[in-house]
Amino acid sequence: MKPIKFKIKLYKDNRGYLKEIIPLKLKKKFIYSILTNSKKNVIRGMHYDKRLEEEKLVHVLNGKIVDVTVNLIKGKDFGQIHYNIIKKDELLFIPRGFAHGYLCLGKNNTILYLLTKKFSKKNNAGFLWNDKRFNINWKIKNPILSVKDKNLNRYIR
């Protein structure tokens, strides 16, 4: 399985609008949510659940991102990278087994994550955004990174 991009269904009338947050055809139960806001040239990632069980629904509420996922499941697809441009009112479903990160392209980017697992410091892992093992093409040389993301190690498994 690979990440799946969805366009938000929007229903408008004279009162305003109604938006679907979780597409009906996505039969998943999300139990935890996170909201982030980042400026242009911020990279968040590459993060993953050590057990490779977490699934995510990434919803861009404002702005535009290049979403990057790396398959970490052993086998022929290990290391396969998926790039998705996600803009306002688009979603990306990320199945289990992927590391995830994104580069913010808009001036102001607000992202809502819905997750199938609660955050666990013990099971949270990550690797450097520029890890040579994967050679992700971010198209940026000097991104803005958190202290945590600057101090991540190379991928070892």
PyMOL commands that set and color helices and strands:
alter all, ss='L'
color gray80, all
select helices_A, chain A and resi 147-150
alter helices_A, ss='H'
color red, helices_A
select strands_A, chain A and resi 4-7+10-13+16-19+32-39+43-49+56-62+64-71+81-87+90-94+98-104+108-115+124-126
alter strands_A, ss='S'
color yellow, strands_A
deselect
rebuild
show_as cartoon
